[in-house]
Amino acid sequence: MPEKGEDLDDRLKELMTELGNAINESLSDSDRIAGAIGEIKRAGYDVFLVLEATIGFNKRDEAHEDSEDGVATEAQPRKFESTGKIRLTSQDQKFLRALKISVEEDQK
């Protein structure tokens, strides 16, 4: 007999698959995208379109579930504290320079 968590995981997988299908259909049905690809092909180029989507989700606490009237209750905002230090790879730095963003490096 499947556990409750397994049922939820299966349902989440179904929902994620449905979201992926909806995104694919939206892109496929877009006249604007088809037009732009057509223009590139008419200019003599082959087109390879690869899109990557990052979709994040968090399970809401039961205390923040929708109320009986269908309106979601508001969660408490999370507080984050920054140390002010990040590590950038050489690729990160090249990317930022390409965007004309200057990054000061530690002089250690």
Biopython code that builds the backbone (N, CA, C, O; Angstrom):
import numpy as np
from Bio.PDB.StructureBuilder import StructureBuilder

atoms = [
    (1, "MET", "N", (0.850, -1.186, 0.000)),
    (1, "MET", "CA", (0.000, 0.000, 0.000)),
    (1, "MET", "C", (0.893, 1.246, 0.000)),
    (1, "MET", "O", (1.767, 1.360, 0.859)),
    (2, "PRO", "N", (0.699, 2.190, -0.945)),
    (2, "PRO", "CA", (1.552, 3.369, -1.005)),
    (2, "PRO", "C", (1.322, 4.298, 0.178)),
    (2, "PRO", "O", (0.206, 4.437, 0.679)),
    (3, "GLU", "N", (2.396, 4.921, 0.604)),
    (3, "GLU", "CA", (2.324, 5.885, 1.696)),
    (3, "GLU", "C", (1.725, 7.181, 1.175)),
    (3, "GLU", "O", (1.693, 7.406, -0.035)),
    (4, "LYS", "N", (1.249, 8.036, 2.076)),
    (4, "LYS", "CA", (0.653, 9.315, 1.688)),
    (4, "LYS", "C", (1.665, 10.166, 0.927)),
    (4, "LYS", "O", (1.299, 10.807, -0.058)),
    (5, "GLY", "N", (2.906, 10.188, 1.349)),
    (5, "GLY", "CA", (3.946, 10.968, 0.692)),
    (5, "GLY", "C", (4.203, 10.501, -0.733)),
    (5, "GLY", "O", (4.491, 11.312, -1.614)),
    (6, "GLU", "N", (4.100, 9.194, -0.963)),
    (6, "GLU", "CA", (4.297, 8.653, -2.303)),
    (6, "GLU", "C", (3.193, 9.119, -3.237)),
    (6, "GLU", "O", (3.457, 9.450, -4.393)),
    (7, "ASP", "N", (1.938, 9.149, -2.741)),
    (7, "ASP", "CA", (0.828, 9.644, -3.545)),
    (7, "ASP", "C", (1.049, 11.103, -3.926)),
    (7, "ASP", "O", (0.797, 11.497, -5.065)),
    (8, "LEU", "N", (1.517, 11.901, -2.975)),
    (8, "LEU", "CA", (1.781, 13.312, -3.240)),
    (8, "LEU", "C", (2.899, 13.468, -4.255)),
    (8, "LEU", "O", (2.809, 14.309, -5.149)),
    (9, "ASP", "N", (3.962, 12.661, -4.128)),
    (9, "ASP", "CA", (5.070, 12.727, -5.082)),
    (9, "ASP", "C", (4.601, 12.383, -6.483)),
    (9, "ASP", "O", (4.998, 13.042, -7.444)),
    (10, "ASP", "N", (3.759, 11.358, -6.617)),
    (10, "ASP", "CA", (3.231, 10.985, -7.930)),
    (10, "ASP", "C", (2.368, 12.112, -8.496)),
    (10, "ASP", "O", (2.450, 12.414, -9.687)),
    (11, "ARG", "N", (1.559, 12.724, -7.670)),
    (11, "ARG", "CA", (0.691, 13.827, -8.122)),
    (11, "ARG", "C", (1.549, 15.021, -8.531)),
    (11, "ARG", "O", (1.259, 15.682, -9.529)),
    (12, "LEU", "N", (2.600, 15.300, -7.767)),
    (12, "LEU", "CA", (3.488, 16.399, -8.115)),
    (12, "LEU", "C", (4.166, 16.135, -9.454)),
    (12, "LEU", "O", (4.302, 17.048, -10.268)),
    (13, "LYS", "N", (4.592, 14.902, -9.689)),
    (13, "LYS", "CA", (5.204, 14.548, -10.980)),
    (13, "LYS", "C", (4.222, 14.766, -12.124)),
    (13, "LYS", "O", (4.592, 15.278, -13.180)),
    (14, "GLU", "N", (2.973, 14.377, -11.911)),
    (14, "GLU", "CA", (1.946, 14.589, -12.933)),
    (14, "GLU", "C", (1.764, 16.082, -13.218)),
    (14, "GLU", "O", (1.672, 16.495, -14.374)),
    (15, "LEU", "N", (1.713, 16.876, -12.161)),
    (15, "LEU", "CA", (1.530, 18.319, -12.326)),
    (15, "LEU", "C", (2.725, 18.958, -13.021)),
    (15, "LEU", "O", (2.557, 19.854, -13.848)),
    (16, "MET", "N", (3.929, 18.505, -12.691)),
    (16, "MET", "CA", (5.124, 19.047, -13.337)),
    (16, "MET", "C", (5.145, 18.666, -14.817)),
    (16, "MET", "O", (5.524, 19.485, -15.655)),
    (17, "THR", "N", (4.747, 17.443, -15.151)),
    (17, "THR", "CA", (4.668, 17.017, -16.539)),
    (17, "THR", "C", (3.654, 17.871, -17.286)),
    (17, "THR", "O", (3.909, 18.299, -18.412)),
    (18, "GLU", "N", (2.513, 18.119, -16.669)),
    (18, "GLU", "CA", (1.482, 18.949, -17.286)),
    (18, "GLU", "C", (2.001, 20.371, -17.520)),
    (18, "GLU", "O", (1.718, 20.966, -18.560)),
    (19, "LEU", "N", (2.743, 20.913, -16.581)),
    (19, "LEU", "CA", (3.323, 22.245, -16.745)),
    (19, "LEU", "C", (4.306, 22.254, -17.911)),
    (19, "LEU", "O", (4.288, 23.175, -18.727)),
    (20, "GLY", "N", (5.153, 21.251, -17.995)),
    (20, "GLY", "CA", (6.102, 21.147, -19.105)),
    (20, "GLY", "C", (5.394, 21.071, -20.446)),
    (20, "GLY", "O", (5.809, 21.713, -21.411)),
    (21, "ASN", "N", (4.321, 20.282, -20.509)),
    (21, "ASN", "CA", (3.549, 20.167, -21.745)),
    (21, "ASN", "C", (2.906, 21.500, -22.108)),
    (21, "ASN", "O", (2.880, 21.883, -23.278)),
    (22, "ALA", "N", (2.390, 22.203, -21.109)),
    (22, "ALA", "CA", (1.758, 23.500, -21.362)),
    (22, "ALA", "C", (2.773, 24.513, -21.896)),
    (22, "ALA", "O", (2.460, 25.292, -22.796)),
    (23, "ILE", "N", (3.976, 24.502, -21.346)),
    (23, "ILE", "CA", (5.034, 25.407, -21.817)),
    (23, "ILE", "C", (5.405, 25.071, -23.251)),
    (23, "ILE", "O", (5.514, 25.968, -24.087)),
    (24, "ASN", "N", (5.602, 23.787, -23.548)),
    (24, "ASN", "CA", (5.936, 23.361, -24.914)),
    (24, "ASN", "C", (4.853, 23.770, -25.910)),
    (24, "ASN", "O", (5.154, 24.276, -26.991)),
    (25, "GLU", "N", (3.595, 23.549, -25.539)),
    (25, "GLU", "CA", (2.495, 23.917, -26.432)),
    (25, "GLU", "C", (2.450, 25.423, -26.653)),
    (25, "GLU", "O", (2.213, 25.878, -27.771)),
    (26, "SER", "N", (2.674, 26.194, -25.601)),
    (26, "SER", "CA", (2.664, 27.651, -25.732)),
    (26, "SER", "C", (3.737, 28.116, -26.704)),
    (26, "SER", "O", (3.487, 28.989, -27.535)),
    (27, "LEU", "N", (4.928, 27.540, -26.604)),
    (27, "LEU", "CA", (6.015, 27.918, -27.506)),
    (27, "LEU", "C", (5.717, 27.472, -28.931)),
    (27, "LEU", "O", (5.962, 28.213, -29.883)),
    (28, "SER", "N", (5.188, 26.261, -29.076)),
    (28, "SER", "CA", (4.891, 25.718, -30.405)),
    (28, "SER", "C", (3.798, 26.514, -31.103)),
    (28, "SER", "O", (3.820, 26.671, -32.324)),
    (29, "ASP", "N", (2.848, 27.014, -30.334)),
    (29, "ASP", "CA", (1.712, 27.737, -30.903)),
    (29, "ASP", "C", (1.978, 29.229, -31.090)),
    (29, "ASP", "O", (1.109, 29.953, -31.575)),
    (30, "SER", "N", (3.149, 29.688, -30.717)),
    (30, "SER", "CA", (3.442, 31.121, -30.783)),
    (30, "SER", "C", (3.760, 31.551, -32.221)),
    (30, "SER", "O", (4.753, 31.117, -32.806)),
    (31, "ASP", "N", (2.911, 32.400, -32.768)),
    (31, "ASP", "CA", (3.154, 32.933, -34.115)),
    (31, "ASP", "C", (4.413, 33.798, -34.131)),
    (31, "ASP", "O", (5.144, 33.823, -35.121)),
    (32, "ARG", "N", (4.658, 34.493, -33.046)),
    (32, "ARG", "CA", (5.837, 35.366, -32.985)),
    (32, "ARG", "C", (7.123, 34.554, -33.045)),
    (32, "ARG", "O", (8.050, 34.910, -33.773)),
    (33, "ILE", "N", (7.187, 33.464, -32.282)),
    (33, "ILE", "CA", (8.372, 32.601, -32.298)),
    (33, "ILE", "C", (8.524, 31.956, -33.668)),
    (33, "ILE", "O", (9.623, 31.924, -34.222)),
    (34, "ALA", "N", (7.420, 31.437, -34.222)),
    (34, "ALA", "CA", (7.473, 30.802, -35.541)),
    (34, "ALA", "C", (7.939, 31.803, -36.594)),
    (34, "ALA", "O", (8.719, 31.455, -37.481)),
    (35, "GLY", "N", (7.463, 33.049, -36.499)),
    (35, "GLY", "CA", (7.871, 34.082, -37.444)),
    (35, "GLY", "C", (9.346, 34.390, -37.356)),
    (35, "GLY", "O", (10.021, 34.518, -38.377)),
    (36, "ALA", "N", (9.854, 34.511, -36.136)),
    (36, "ALA", "CA", (11.276, 34.812, -35.943)),
    (36, "ALA", "C", (12.148, 33.675, -36.461)),
    (36, "ALA", "O", (13.174, 33.919, -37.096)),
    (37, "ILE", "N", (11.749, 32.440, -36.194)),
    (37, "ILE", "CA", (12.506, 31.280, -36.693)),
    (37, "ILE", "C", (12.460, 31.248, -38.214)),
    (37, "ILE", "O", (13.464, 30.966, -38.867)),
    (38, "GLY", "N", (11.289, 31.539, -38.776)),
    (38, "GLY", "CA", (11.159, 31.572, -40.232)),
    (38, "GLY", "C", (12.080, 32.604, -40.869)),
    (38, "GLY", "O", (12.680, 32.339, -41.910)),
    (39, "GLU", "N", (12.197, 33.776, -40.253)),
    (39, "GLU", "CA", (13.083, 34.827, -40.768)),
    (39, "GLU", "C", (14.543, 34.374, -40.745)),
    (39, "GLU", "O", (15.296, 34.640, -41.682)),
    (40, "ILE", "N", (14.933, 33.697, -39.685)),
    (40, "ILE", "CA", (16.314, 33.201, -39.581)),
    (40, "ILE", "C", (16.571, 32.156, -40.658)),
    (40, "ILE", "O", (17.629, 32.159, -41.288)),
    (41, "LYS", "N", (15.611, 31.264, -40.872)),
    (41, "LYS", "CA", (15.764, 30.246, -41.909)),
    (41, "LYS", "C", (15.836, 30.874, -43.301)),
    (41, "LYS", "O", (16.628, 30.443, -44.139)),
    (42, "ARG", "N", (15.009, 31.894, -43.546)),
    (42, "ARG", "CA", (15.037, 32.573, -44.843)),
    (42, "ARG", "C", (16.360, 33.294, -45.070)),
    (42, "ARG", "O", (16.763, 33.524, -46.210)),
    (43, "ALA", "N", (17.035, 33.649, -43.974)),
    (43, "ALA", "CA", (18.348, 34.290, -44.085)),
    (43, "ALA", "C", (19.442, 33.260, -44.347)),
    (43, "ALA", "O", (20.610, 33.620, -44.491)),
    (44, "GLY", "N", (19.068, 31.964, -44.413)),
    (44, "GLY", "CA", (20.027, 30.926, -44.767)),
    (44, "GLY", "C", (20.654, 30.201, -43.595)),
    (44, "GLY", "O", (21.702, 29.574, -43.752)),
    (45, "TYR", "N", (20.049, 30.268, -42.441)),
    (45, "TYR", "CA", (20.605, 29.613, -41.257)),
    (45, "TYR", "C", (19.704, 28.476, -40.795)),
    (45, "TYR", "O", (18.483, 28.545, -40.939)),
    (46, "ASP", "N", (20.311, 27.431, -40.241)),
    (46, "ASP", "CA", (19.557, 26.405, -39.534)),
    (46, "ASP", "C", (19.315, 26.929, -38.124)),
    (46, "ASP", "O", (20.140, 27.663, -37.580)),
    (47, "VAL", "N", (18.209, 26.561, -37.546)),
    (47, "VAL", "CA", (17.852, 27.062, -36.216)),
    (47, "VAL", "C", (17.758, 25.892, -35.245)),
    (47, "VAL", "O", (17.090, 24.895, -35.519)),
    (48, "PHE", "N", (18.421, 26.023, -34.131)),
    (48, "PHE", "CA", (18.316, 25.066, -33.036)),
    (48, "PHE", "C", (17.882, 25.855, -31.811)),
    (48, "PHE", "O", (18.639, 26.684, -31.307)),
    (49, "LEU", "N", (16.698, 25.610, -31.340)),
    (49, "LEU", "CA", (16.160, 26.342, -30.199)),
    (49, "LEU", "C", (16.143, 25.428, -28.986)),
    (49, "LEU", "O", (15.434, 24.421, -28.966)),
    (50, "VAL", "N", (16.920, 25.779, -27.983)),
    (50, "VAL", "CA", (16.955, 25.020, -26.745)),
    (50, "VAL", "C", (16.685, 26.006, -25.616)),
    (50, "VAL", "O", (17.440, 26.959, -25.422)),
    (51, "LEU", "N", (15.635, 25.780, -24.893)),
    (51, "LEU", "CA", (15.288, 26.630, -23.762)),
    (51, "LEU", "C", (15.385, 25.821, -22.485)),
    (51, "LEU", "O", (15.048, 24.638, -22.452)),
    (52, "GLU", "N", (15.846, 26.469, -21.449)),
    (52, "GLU", "CA", (15.931, 25.803, -20.155)),
    (52, "GLU", "C", (15.076, 26.581, -19.173)),
    (52, "GLU", "O", (15.207, 27.799, -19.047)),
    (53, "ALA", "N", (14.213, 25.881, -18.490)),
    (53, "ALA", "CA", (13.362, 26.514, -17.488)),
    (53, "ALA", "C", (13.722, 25.954, -16.119)),
    (53, "ALA", "O", (13.875, 24.745, -15.949)),
    (54, "THR", "N", (13.852, 26.830, -15.171)),
    (54, "THR", "CA", (14.061, 26.409, -13.798)),
    (54, "THR", "C", (12.787, 26.729, -13.041)),
    (54, "THR", "O", (12.382, 27.887, -12.949)),
    (55, "ILE", "N", (12.168, 25.714, -12.510)),
    (55, "ILE", "CA", (10.916, 25.884, -11.792)),
    (55, "ILE", "C", (11.133, 25.422, -10.361)),
    (55, "ILE", "O", (11.486, 24.267, -10.123)),
    (56, "GLY", "N", (10.928, 26.301, -9.433)),
    (56, "GLY", "CA", (11.116, 25.961, -8.022)),
    (56, "GLY", "C", (9.767, 25.905, -7.315)),
    (56, "GLY", "O", (8.819, 26.582, -7.712)),
    (57, "PHE", "N", (9.695, 25.122, -6.303)),
    (57, "PHE", "CA", (8.479, 25.055, -5.514)),
    (57, "PHE", "C", (8.831, 24.622, -4.109)),
    (57, "PHE", "O", (9.807, 23.907, -3.882)),
    (58, "ASN", "N", (8.026, 25.065, -3.184)),
    (58, "ASN", "CA", (8.154, 24.689, -1.781)),
    (58, "ASN", "C", (6.789, 24.250, -1.293)),
    (58, "ASN", "O", (5.772, 24.836, -1.665)),
    (59, "LYS", "N", (6.764, 23.253, -0.487)),
    (59, "LYS", "CA", (5.514, 22.805, 0.121)),
    (59, "LYS", "C", (5.118, 23.829, 1.164)),
    (59, "LYS", "O", (5.904, 24.151, 2.055)),
    (60, "ARG", "N", (3.898, 24.343, 1.056)),
    (60, "ARG", "CA", (3.399, 25.304, 2.048)),
    (60, "ARG", "C", (3.116, 24.583, 3.352)),
    (60, "ARG", "O", (2.736, 23.412, 3.353)),
    (61, "ASP", "N", (3.299, 25.278, 4.455)),
    (61, "ASP", "CA", (2.924, 24.733, 5.754)),
    (61, "ASP", "C", (1.407, 24.636, 5.824)),
    (61, "ASP", "O", (0.704, 25.422, 5.190)),
    (62, "GLU", "N", (0.905, 23.686, 6.582)),
    (62, "GLU", "CA", (-0.545, 23.547, 6.726)),
    (62, "GLU", "C", (-1.158, 24.820, 7.285)),
    (62, "GLU", "O", (-2.299, 25.147, 6.959)),
    (63, "ALA", "N", (-0.424, 25.542, 8.117)),
    (63, "ALA", "CA", (-0.941, 26.783, 8.703)),
    (63, "ALA", "C", (-1.166, 27.846, 7.643)),
    (63, "ALA", "O", (-1.913, 28.796, 7.878)),
    (64, "HIS", "N", (-0.536, 27.709, 6.479)),
    (64, "HIS", "CA", (-0.657, 28.704, 5.422)),
    (64, "HIS", "C", (-1.465, 28.191, 4.243)),
    (64, "HIS", "O", (-1.468, 28.816, 3.182)),
    (65, "GLU", "N", (-2.150, 27.070, 4.406)),
    (65, "GLU", "CA", (-2.980, 26.524, 3.329)),
    (65, "GLU", "C", (-4.130, 27.477, 3.058)),
    (65, "GLU", "O", (-4.411, 28.365, 3.862)),
    (66, "ASP", "N", (-4.793, 27.293, 1.929)),
    (66, "ASP", "CA", (-5.935, 28.128, 1.580)),
    (66, "ASP", "C", (-7.005, 28.023, 2.654)),
    (66, "ASP", "O", (-7.230, 26.953, 3.220)),
    (67, "SER", "N", (-7.653, 29.124, 2.923)),
    (67, "SER", "CA", (-8.739, 29.117, 3.887)),
    (67, "SER", "C", (-10.004, 28.609, 3.199)),
    (67, "SER", "O", (-9.989, 28.353, 1.994)),
    (68, "GLU", "N", (-11.097, 28.459, 3.948)),
    (68, "GLU", "CA", (-12.333, 27.902, 3.402)),
    (68, "GLU", "C", (-12.888, 28.739, 2.260)),
    (68, "GLU", "O", (-13.542, 28.193, 1.371)),
    (69, "ASP", "N", (-12.648, 30.058, 2.254)),
    (69, "ASP", "CA", (-13.196, 30.905, 1.198)),
    (69, "ASP", "C", (-12.315, 30.937, -0.045)),
    (69, "ASP", "O", (-12.589, 31.689, -0.980)),
    (70, "GLY", "N", (-11.234, 30.106, -0.063)),
    (70, "GLY", "CA", (-10.397, 30.000, -1.251)),
    (70, "GLY", "C", (-9.296, 31.030, -1.342)),
    (70, "GLY", "O", (-8.565, 31.060, -2.332)),
    (71, "VAL", "N", (-9.158, 31.873, -0.338)),
    (71, "VAL", "CA", (-8.121, 32.897, -0.347)),
    (71, "VAL", "C", (-6.932, 32.392, 0.455)),
    (71, "VAL", "O", (-7.080, 31.958, 1.597)),
    (72, "ALA", "N", (-5.761, 32.453, -0.148)),
    (72, "ALA", "CA", (-4.560, 31.969, 0.532)),
    (72, "ALA", "C", (-4.193, 32.916, 1.663)),
    (72, "ALA", "O", (-4.286, 34.135, 1.515)),
    (73, "THR", "N", (-3.780, 32.359, 2.785)),
    (73, "THR", "CA", (-3.313, 33.197, 3.884)),
    (73, "THR", "C", (-1.864, 33.571, 3.619)),
    (73, "THR", "O", (-1.132, 32.814, 2.981)),
    (74, "GLU", "N", (-1.459, 34.699, 4.090)),
    (74, "GLU", "CA", (-0.125, 35.199, 3.801)),
    (74, "GLU", "C", (0.897, 34.620, 4.779)),
    (74, "GLU", "O", (0.678, 34.603, 5.990)),
    (75, "ALA", "N", (2.006, 34.152, 4.234)),
    (75, "ALA", "CA", (3.085, 33.592, 5.051)),
    (75, "ALA", "C", (3.947, 34.722, 5.591)),
    (75, "ALA", "O", (4.009, 35.806, 5.011)),
    (76, "GLN", "N", (4.607, 34.455, 6.702)),
    (76, "GLN", "CA", (5.542, 35.430, 7.261)),
    (76, "GLN", "C", (6.738, 35.549, 6.345)),
    (76, "GLN", "O", (7.257, 34.531, 5.886)),
    (77, "PRO", "N", (7.199, 36.770, 6.061)),
    (77, "PRO", "CA", (8.380, 36.903, 5.195)),
    (77, "PRO", "C", (9.612, 36.329, 5.885)),
    (77, "PRO", "O", (9.773, 36.442, 7.100)),
    (78, "ARG", "N", (10.469, 35.717, 5.090)),
    (78, "ARG", "CA", (11.711, 35.170, 5.628)),
    (78, "ARG", "C", (12.746, 36.268, 5.690)),
    (78, "ARG", "O", (12.751, 37.175, 4.857)),
    (79, "LYS", "N", (13.610, 36.192, 6.661)),
    (79, "LYS", "CA", (14.675, 37.171, 6.799)),
    (79, "LYS", "C", (16.002, 36.507, 6.476)),
    (79, "LYS", "O", (16.302, 35.417, 6.965)),
    (80, "PHE", "N", (16.794, 37.177, 5.646)),
    (80, "PHE", "CA", (18.095, 36.667, 5.257)),
    (80, "PHE", "C", (19.154, 37.673, 5.655)),
    (80, "PHE", "O", (18.925, 38.882, 5.631)),
    (81, "GLU", "N", (20.303, 37.164, 6.017)),
    (81, "GLU", "CA", (21.417, 38.029, 6.376)),
    (81, "GLU", "C", (22.575, 37.714, 5.450)),
    (81, "GLU", "O", (22.935, 36.550, 5.274)),
    (82, "SER", "N", (23.154, 38.734, 4.863)),
    (82, "SER", "CA", (24.237, 38.556, 3.911)),
    (82, "SER", "C", (25.580, 38.814, 4.579)),
    (82, "SER", "O", (25.727, 39.719, 5.400)),
    (83, "THR", "N", (26.552, 37.992, 4.204)),
    (83, "THR", "CA", (27.906, 38.228, 4.685)),
    (83, "THR", "C", (28.624, 39.225, 3.794)),
    (83, "THR", "O", (29.675, 39.754, 4.157)),
    (84, "GLY", "N", (28.042, 39.479, 2.612)),
    (84, "GLY", "CA", (28.636, 40.433, 1.688)),
    (84, "GLY", "C", (29.751, 39.845, 0.842)),
    (84, "GLY", "O", (30.401, 40.588, 0.107)),
    (85, "LYS", "N", (29.999, 38.553, 0.913)),
    (85, "LYS", "CA", (31.073, 37.932, 0.148)),
    (85, "LYS", "C", (30.513, 36.816, -0.718)),
    (85, "LYS", "O", (29.727, 35.990, -0.255)),
    (86, "ILE", "N", (30.927, 36.801, -1.979)),
    (86, "ILE", "CA", (30.586, 35.718, -2.883)),
    (86, "ILE", "C", (31.843, 35.320, -3.635)),
    (86, "ILE", "O", (32.782, 36.107, -3.759)),
    (87, "ARG", "N", (31.853, 34.103, -4.130)),
    (87, "ARG", "CA", (32.977, 33.639, -4.940)),
    (87, "ARG", "C", (32.531, 33.599, -6.389)),
    (87, "ARG", "O", (31.501, 33.007, -6.712)),
    (88, "LEU", "N", (33.301, 34.225, -7.257)),
    (88, "LEU", "CA", (32.997, 34.230, -8.671)),
    (88, "LEU", "C", (34.035, 33.407, -9.418)),
    (88, "LEU", "O", (35.233, 33.515, -9.156)),
    (89, "THR", "N", (33.570, 32.593, -10.340)),
    (89, "THR", "CA", (34.500, 31.862, -11.187)),
    (89, "THR", "C", (34.964, 32.795, -12.298)),
    (89, "THR", "O", (34.419, 33.886, -12.466)),
    (90, "SER", "N", (35.960, 32.371, -13.046)),
    (90, "SER", "CA", (36.417, 33.190, -14.168)),
    (90, "SER", "C", (35.303, 33.333, -15.199)),
    (90, "SER", "O", (35.204, 34.366, -15.860)),
    (91, "GLN", "N", (34.463, 32.310, -15.344)),
    (91, "GLN", "CA", (33.325, 32.407, -16.262)),
    (91, "GLN", "C", (32.316, 33.438, -15.777)),
    (91, "GLN", "O", (31.758, 34.186, -16.580)),
    (92, "ASP", "N", (32.078, 33.485, -14.464)),
    (92, "ASP", "CA", (31.188, 34.499, -13.898)),
    (92, "ASP", "C", (31.713, 35.896, -14.218)),
    (92, "ASP", "O", (30.958, 36.777, -14.629)),
    (93, "GLN", "N", (33.017, 36.083, -14.024)),
    (93, "GLN", "CA", (33.616, 37.392, -14.257)),
    (93, "GLN", "C", (33.536, 37.787, -15.727)),
    (93, "GLN", "O", (33.256, 38.947, -16.032)),
    (94, "LYS", "N", (33.775, 36.847, -16.646)),
    (94, "LYS", "CA", (33.669, 37.132, -18.082)),
    (94, "LYS", "C", (32.236, 37.530, -18.434)),
    (94, "LYS", "O", (32.013, 38.473, -19.193)),
    (95, "PHE", "N", (31.284, 36.811, -17.881)),
    (95, "PHE", "CA", (29.883, 37.102, -18.155)),
    (95, "PHE", "C", (29.522, 38.505, -17.668)),
    (95, "PHE", "O", (28.885, 39.272, -18.390)),
    (96, "LEU", "N", (29.928, 38.835, -16.454)),
    (96, "LEU", "CA", (29.621, 40.156, -15.916)),
    (96, "LEU", "C", (30.295, 41.261, -16.722)),
    (96, "LEU", "O", (29.698, 42.310, -16.965)),
    (97, "ARG", "N", (31.554, 41.024, -17.143)),
    (97, "ARG", "CA", (32.243, 42.018, -17.983)),
    (97, "ARG", "C", (31.509, 42.207, -19.306)),
    (97, "ARG", "O", (31.409, 43.327, -19.806)),
    (98, "ALA", "N", (30.993, 41.115, -19.877)),
    (98, "ALA", "CA", (30.246, 41.208, -21.134)),
    (98, "ALA", "C", (28.997, 42.064, -20.969)),
    (98, "ALA", "O", (28.536, 42.695, -21.920)),
    (99, "LEU", "N", (28.455, 42.081, -19.757)),
    (99, "LEU", "CA", (27.290, 42.905, -19.462)),
    (99, "LEU", "C", (27.679, 44.304, -18.976)),
    (99, "LEU", "O", (26.830, 45.095, -18.565)),
    (100, "LYS", "N", (28.986, 44.589, -19.033)),
    (100, "LYS", "CA", (29.512, 45.894, -18.584)),
    (100, "LYS", "C", (29.282, 46.118, -17.088)),
    (100, "LYS", "O", (28.998, 47.228, -16.638)),
    (101, "ILE", "N", (29.417, 45.019, -16.335)),
    (101, "ILE", "CA", (29.288, 45.090, -14.879)),
    (101, "ILE", "C", (30.656, 44.897, -14.273)),
    (101, "ILE", "O", (31.321, 43.892, -14.520)),
    (102, "SER", "N", (31.072, 45.864, -13.479)),
    (102, "SER", "CA", (32.383, 45.818, -12.847)),
    (102, "SER", "C", (32.290, 45.130, -11.505)),
    (102, "SER", "O", (31.361, 45.375, -10.736)),
    (103, "VAL", "N", (33.251, 44.267, -11.220)),
    (103, "VAL", "CA", (33.275, 43.563, -9.946)),
    (103, "VAL", "C", (34.624, 43.816, -9.295)),
    (103, "VAL", "O", (35.665, 43.530, -9.887)),
    (104, "GLU", "N", (34.612, 44.354, -8.070)),
    (104, "GLU", "CA", (35.838, 44.585, -7.344)),
    (104, "GLU", "C", (36.311, 43.269, -6.762)),
    (104, "GLU", "O", (35.533, 42.532, -6.157)),
    (105, "GLU", "N", (37.606, 42.973, -6.948)),
    (105, "GLU", "CA", (38.165, 41.741, -6.420)),
    (105, "GLU", "C", (38.903, 42.024, -5.111)),
    (105, "GLU", "O", (39.448, 43.108, -4.905)),
    (106, "ASP", "N", (38.903, 41.012, -4.230)),
    (106, "ASP", "CA", (39.657, 41.145, -2.966)),
    (106, "ASP", "C", (41.136, 41.300, -3.289)),
    (106, "ASP", "O", (41.644, 40.665, -4.213)),
    (107, "GLN", "N", (41.807, 42.122, -2.550)),
    (107, "GLN", "CA", (43.237, 42.332, -2.726)),
    (107, "GLN", "C", (44.026, 41.545, -1.690)),
    (107, "GLN", "O", (45.063, 42.014, -1.221)),
    (108, "LYS", "N", (43.559, 40.370, -1.330)),
    (108, "LYS", "CA", (44.224, 39.553, -0.296)),
    (108, "LYS", "C", (45.440, 38.877, -0.851)),
    (108, "LYS", "O", (46.125, 38.150, -0.131)),
]
sb = StructureBuilder()
sb.init_structure("model")
sb.init_model(0)
sb.init_chain("A")
sb.init_seg("    ")
for serial, (resi, resn, name, xyz) in enumerate(atoms, 1):
    if name == "N":
        sb.init_residue(resn, " ", resi, " ")
    sb.init_atom(name, np.array(xyz, "f"), 0.0, 1.0, " ", f" {name:<3s}", serial, name[0])
structure = sb.get_structure()
